[in-house]
Amino acid sequence: MKPYQPTKEAEALGDDLPQDGLGQKGATTRGRLMEAARRLLTERSAIGLTSAAIAQGAGVSAASFYNYFVNVEAIIHALCLEAGAETGPIRDAIAPRDGDDPRAIAGRFVAAYSAHWSRFRPVLSVRNMEAERGNIAFQLLRRSFFHAMIDILLDAALALRPADGDGEIEVRSGRIAVAVAAIERLGPAAGLYLDEPNPYRRFAPDLLAGAQVDLLAAALGGDVMGGRDD
C-alpha cells in the first residue's frame, strides 16, 4: 500500500510560501498560525475567516501572517494538505488480517474513514465546498485523495482474490470507485439525516454505515447486486 501523496499540481496551486529556511522559530510560528486557523474553522464559516483573526488567534501581528501565507485560502489549502496526509489509520485499518473477508475489510474501512472525517471535518468540509465551487487547487486535493483510497482498497481486494487479467482489474477498480464515491458523499453527512422531519427520509448513522459496508464489500469481493463476476 502506498501512502497518500497529493499531486505536485495540487501542492503548487495552494499558493503556500516556500517553507525552506524558516528555521525553528519560523516553523513554530507557521504551526501556530495553522492551529489558530484550524480552531477558528470549528467556530465560524470559512467565508468569514480573515488573516487578522488567524494572526490574533496565533498571538502574532497581522503583518506576520503574510510571511508564511499569501492569503487565507493558502492557509486553508495547507490545512487540507495536512489532513490528506494523515491517512495512516485508514491504511492500517485495512491491512491484511488472518481470516479476512470483503465485509470485514469494508467495515474497518468505513469506520476508519468516518473517524478521519470526524477528526478533520471543518477542514475537509471547506475542501469539498471549494472543490465543488470549481477551485482547481482543492479539486486536485480531493481527487488525489479519492484516487489514493481506491488504490489501497484495490490492493486489499486483489490480496483477497487475484484478478484474472487487466480487464477484471479495471472493472473491479471501477466498482470500488463507485463505492468510495458513495462513502465520501454519505458518510460525512450522516448526522444531517437525524433531524429530518419526514420519517421516510430519516436515517440513523448506523443504517447509513451498514449500507456503505454492503456496497463496498460487494465491490471488494467482486459481487454485483448480490451476484458474482463469474
C-alpha positions as CSV (number, residue, x, y, z in Angstrom):
1,M,0.0,0.0,0.0
2,K,1.4,3.4,-1.0
3,P,1.0,6.3,1.4
4,Y,-1.2,9.1,0.2
5,Q,0.7,11.9,-1.6
6,P,-1.1,14.9,-3.0
7,T,-0.2,15.6,-6.6
8,K,2.5,18.2,-7.3
9,E,-0.1,20.3,-9.1
10,A,-2.3,20.3,-6.0
11,E,0.6,21.4,-3.9
12,A,1.8,24.1,-6.3
13,L,-1.7,25.6,-6.7
14,G,-2.0,26.2,-3.0
15,D,0.0,29.5,-3.1
16,D,1.7,28.5,0.1
17,L,5.0,30.3,0.5
18,P,8.2,28.2,0.5
19,Q,9.0,26.6,3.8
20,D,12.7,26.2,3.2
21,G,14.8,28.3,5.5
22,L,12.1,29.1,8.0
23,G,14.2,28.0,10.9
24,Q,12.8,26.6,14.2
25,K,11.2,29.9,15.2
26,G,9.6,30.4,11.8
27,A,8.3,26.8,11.7
28,T,6.8,27.3,15.2
29,T,5.1,30.5,14.2
30,R,3.7,28.9,11.0
31,G,2.4,26.0,13.1
32,R,0.7,28.4,15.5
33,L,-1.0,30.1,12.6
34,M,-2.2,26.8,11.2
35,E,-3.5,25.7,14.6
36,A,-5.3,29.0,15.0
37,A,-6.9,28.7,11.6
38,R,-7.9,25.1,12.3
39,R,-9.5,26.2,15.6
40,L,-11.4,29.1,14.0
41,L,-12.8,26.9,11.3
42,T,-14.6,24.9,14.1
43,E,-16.2,28.1,15.3
44,R,-17.1,30.0,12.2
45,S,-17.6,29.7,8.4
46,A,-14.5,29.8,6.2
47,I,-16.2,32.6,4.3
48,G,-15.8,34.9,7.3
49,L,-12.2,33.8,8.2
50,T,-9.7,36.6,8.0
51,S,-5.9,36.8,8.2
52,A,-6.2,39.3,11.1
53,A,-8.3,36.8,13.1
54,I,-5.9,34.0,12.4
55,A,-2.9,36.1,13.4
56,Q,-4.7,37.3,16.6
57,G,-5.5,33.7,17.4
58,A,-1.9,32.7,17.0
59,G,-0.7,35.6,19.1
60,V,1.3,37.3,16.2
61,S,1.0,40.5,14.4
62,A,-1.4,40.7,11.4
63,A,1.6,41.5,9.1
64,S,3.4,38.4,10.2
65,F,0.7,36.2,8.6
66,Y,2.0,37.2,5.2
67,N,5.5,36.0,5.9
68,Y,4.1,32.4,5.8
69,F,0.9,32.5,3.6
70,V,-0.1,34.7,0.7
71,N,-3.8,34.7,1.7
72,V,-6.4,32.9,3.8
73,E,-7.1,30.4,1.0
74,A,-3.4,29.4,1.1
75,I,-3.5,28.5,4.8
76,I,-6.7,26.6,4.3
77,H,-5.1,24.7,1.5
78,A,-2.1,23.9,3.8
79,L,-4.6,22.5,6.4
80,C,-6.2,20.4,3.7
81,L,-2.8,19.0,2.6
82,E,-2.1,18.2,6.3
83,A,-5.4,16.4,6.7
84,G,-4.9,14.5,3.5
85,A,-1.6,13.2,4.6
86,E,-3.0,11.8,7.9
87,T,-4.2,8.6,6.4
88,G,-2.1,6.1,8.3
89,P,-5.1,4.9,10.4
90,I,-7.1,4.2,7.2
91,R,-4.2,2.2,5.7
92,D,-3.6,0.4,8.9
93,A,-7.3,-0.5,9.3
94,I,-7.5,-2.4,6.0
95,A,-4.1,-4.1,6.3
96,P,-4.4,-7.8,5.8
97,R,-5.5,-9.9,8.8
98,D,-6.0,-13.6,9.3
99,G,-9.4,-14.8,8.2
100,D,-10.2,-11.6,6.3
101,D,-13.2,-11.3,4.0
102,P,-14.6,-8.4,2.0
103,R,-17.2,-7.5,4.6
104,A,-14.6,-7.3,7.4
105,I,-12.3,-5.1,5.3
106,A,-15.2,-2.9,4.2
107,G,-16.3,-2.5,7.8
108,R,-12.9,-1.4,9.0
109,F,-12.5,1.0,6.1
110,V,-15.9,2.7,6.7
111,A,-15.1,3.0,10.4
112,A,-11.7,4.4,9.8
113,Y,-12.9,6.8,7.1
114,S,-15.6,8.1,9.3
115,A,-13.1,8.7,12.1
116,H,-10.9,10.6,9.7
117,W,-13.8,12.8,8.7
118,S,-14.7,13.3,12.4
119,R,-11.2,14.4,13.1
120,F,-10.8,16.8,10.2
121,R,-14.5,17.7,9.4
122,P,-14.2,21.5,9.4
123,V,-11.1,21.4,7.1
124,L,-12.4,18.7,4.8
125,S,-15.8,20.4,4.5
126,V,-14.1,23.5,3.2
127,R,-12.0,21.4,0.8
128,N,-15.1,19.9,-0.7
129,M,-17.0,23.2,-0.8
130,E,-14.2,24.9,-2.6
131,A,-13.8,21.9,-5.0
132,E,-17.5,22.0,-5.9
133,R,-17.2,25.7,-6.5
134,G,-14.6,25.0,-9.1
135,N,-11.4,25.9,-7.3
136,I,-8.9,23.8,-9.2
137,A,-6.4,23.5,-6.3
138,F,-9.0,22.0,-4.0
139,Q,-10.4,19.8,-6.8
140,L,-6.9,18.3,-7.2
141,L,-6.6,17.7,-3.5
142,R,-9.9,16.0,-3.3
143,R,-9.3,13.9,-6.4
144,S,-5.8,12.7,-5.4
145,F,-7.1,11.6,-2.0
146,F,-10.1,9.9,-3.7
147,H,-7.7,8.0,-6.0
148,A,-5.5,7.0,-3.1
149,M,-8.5,5.4,-1.3
150,I,-9.3,3.5,-4.5
151,D,-5.7,2.3,-4.8
152,I,-5.4,1.0,-1.3
153,L,-8.8,-0.7,-1.5
154,L,-8.0,-2.3,-4.8
155,D,-4.8,-3.7,-3.3
156,A,-6.8,-5.2,-0.5
157,A,-9.3,-6.7,-3.0
158,L,-6.6,-8.2,-5.1
159,A,-5.0,-9.7,-2.0
160,L,-8.3,-11.4,-1.2
161,R,-8.9,-12.6,-4.7
162,P,-6.4,-12.1,-7.5
163,A,-7.8,-10.7,-10.8
164,D,-7.9,-12.7,-14.0
165,G,-6.2,-10.2,-16.2
166,D,-6.1,-6.4,-16.6
167,G,-9.7,-6.3,-17.7
168,E,-11.0,-7.6,-14.4
169,I,-8.8,-5.2,-12.5
170,E,-10.3,-2.3,-14.4
171,V,-13.8,-3.5,-13.7
172,R,-13.2,-4.0,-10.0
173,S,-11.4,-0.7,-9.7
174,G,-14.5,1.0,-11.2
175,R,-16.8,-0.7,-8.7
176,I,-14.6,0.3,-5.8
177,A,-14.6,3.9,-7.2
178,V,-18.4,3.9,-7.1
179,A,-18.4,2.6,-3.5
180,V,-15.8,5.1,-2.3
181,A,-17.7,8.0,-4.0
182,A,-20.9,6.9,-2.1
183,I,-19.0,6.7,1.1
184,E,-17.5,10.1,0.6
185,R,-20.9,11.7,-0.1
186,L,-23.0,9.9,2.5
187,G,-20.5,9.3,5.4
188,P,-19.8,13.0,6.3
189,A,-23.4,13.9,6.0
190,A,-24.8,11.0,8.1
191,G,-25.7,13.2,11.1
192,L,-27.7,15.6,8.9
193,Y,-30.4,13.0,8.4
194,L,-31.2,12.5,12.1
195,D,-33.4,15.7,12.3
196,E,-35.3,15.1,9.0
197,P,-39.0,15.6,9.8
198,N,-40.1,13.1,7.2
199,P,-39.7,9.6,8.9
200,Y,-39.3,8.0,5.5
201,R,-36.2,10.2,4.8
202,R,-34.7,9.9,8.3
203,F,-31.7,7.6,8.5
204,A,-29.7,6.7,11.6
205,P,-25.9,6.9,11.1
206,D,-25.5,3.1,11.8
207,L,-28.0,2.4,9.0
208,L,-26.1,4.5,6.5
209,A,-22.8,3.0,7.7
210,G,-24.3,-0.5,7.1
211,A,-25.3,0.4,3.6
212,Q,-21.8,1.7,2.9
213,V,-20.3,-1.5,4.2
214,D,-22.7,-3.6,2.0
215,L,-21.8,-1.6,-1.1
216,L,-18.0,-1.7,-0.5
217,A,-18.0,-5.3,0.5
218,A,-19.7,-6.2,-2.8
219,A,-17.1,-4.2,-4.8
220,L,-14.1,-5.7,-2.9
221,G,-15.4,-9.3,-3.3
222,G,-16.3,-8.9,-7.0
223,D,-20.0,-9.1,-6.4
224,V,-22.6,-7.0,-8.2
225,M,-26.0,-6.6,-6.5
226,G,-25.5,-9.9,-4.7
227,G,-24.1,-11.8,-7.7
228,R,-20.6,-12.8,-8.7
229,D,-18.4,-11.8,-11.6
230,D,-18.1,-15.4,-12.5
